[in-house]
């Protein structure tokens, strides 16, 4: 693997039961791959006393039972693993298509995003759905993706006053980020569209549609397609 | 089997257990009882294992009508508990019968009480836990706090032959001392670290199951330190410092965050902040990781001692 990967990793205590393992200091694909490779190794071959492994952008939180393992032993174990990381340990990334109905009532801020960037609404749609976005990590809300790679021609500041209610499935832009609200919540992102897919549904066998390391590909759909897909999701 | 009908729900009563593990990296927080000592003890007092679901009651209420004979126990905050209008003790087993009225008054000390019933509250487990996570609308009763008219069921479990009691109880004072391990980003606060560990902070009313917001002298970061970091997993007990310099002790409903964390409260002291009320004074005391692990062992020994004192079987 290449990239600005820490060798050896940096270890930090986050209280008496969590060891933070930092593998880099940047939002970087290679660092993020290393995080996921180490996560897989640790889950496959956990030392006694390891309770959970929680990957994020460039670090992972390792939850342990301090009565079962000393942090020094855990660090040594993880240090060894980090020297032999192999991307073959990472589940093959998938590209998940996310149908989005852009503009109109589905994306009330698309006009603002277009005007802010001196382009028209069709260009906003074309740029936003052109390339896929890498999922660096998931958090904040169930199934909320931190995505990389928003085209600079779409960067737009947040709303001055956040909305008190943003519907589930709303697709928005905040500065250099784009993302989807998995659940209804307050929010200040500029909304450009909405997906009928349920990104998080605890009743499904798999409550989530994707995991970190996968990519999302937005696909523009019509309001008719939106309603048809929504009916399927409800069924 | 329905055992309780909610006549009045109180402001915020939710079904909780030990938490929902394994999904934090998917954005689903651990949730669960904030005061695990009180939750676990309530279960011991009615003969349940620690993982059974209890009702976490915040500040006051509810008013519950008993539908079937069952053993109950109330622990945690002192709540002016009455049964059929007569004062009833906490931290011991109580047998109630159909038609009885269990009423929780105002919290007199602490702010969260726990009600356990024989067999535990039976709600459908969601992703391995019965804990309510309200903003995700999962767990507990339809993913929400109790409301009037709810019928609460219990799981299988024998009533006890004789009542159990804890011969002592924790004190929830208004001056709270929290031991904390510096970090993970203490280097951002070379000067403020002294302030943090010497000056009392006041609990504000903007405190909930996500975090306790404190108010006090601004914790300034080093001029070269970043305002925020690349988001990393949040931990119960992390004390994060947003740009305004006012610390927030993270509880159990946040999975990831990009604010710098000056220190992390030790496991043994998490129940103290869970019982803190607006206006209470919080003082932080630094401990090394080694010391924190010694405290962790003491804490687990203490929980065993509580279980033995109550007369419950080993877990």
Interface residues (C-beta under 8 A of the other chain):
Chain A: X12 X13 X14 X15 X16 X17 X18 X20 X25 X26 X27 X51 X52 X54 X55 X56 X57 X58 X59 X60 X61 X66 X67 X71 X137 X138 X139 X140 X141 X142 X143 X144 X146 X182 X183 X185 X200 X202 X207 X208 X211 X212
Chain B: X21 X22 X23 X24 X25 X26 X27 X28 X126 X127 X135 X136 X137 X138 X181 X183 X184 X230 X231 X232 X233 X235 X236 X237 X238 X255 X256 X261 X264 X265 X266 X267 X289 X292 X293 X295 X296 X297 X300
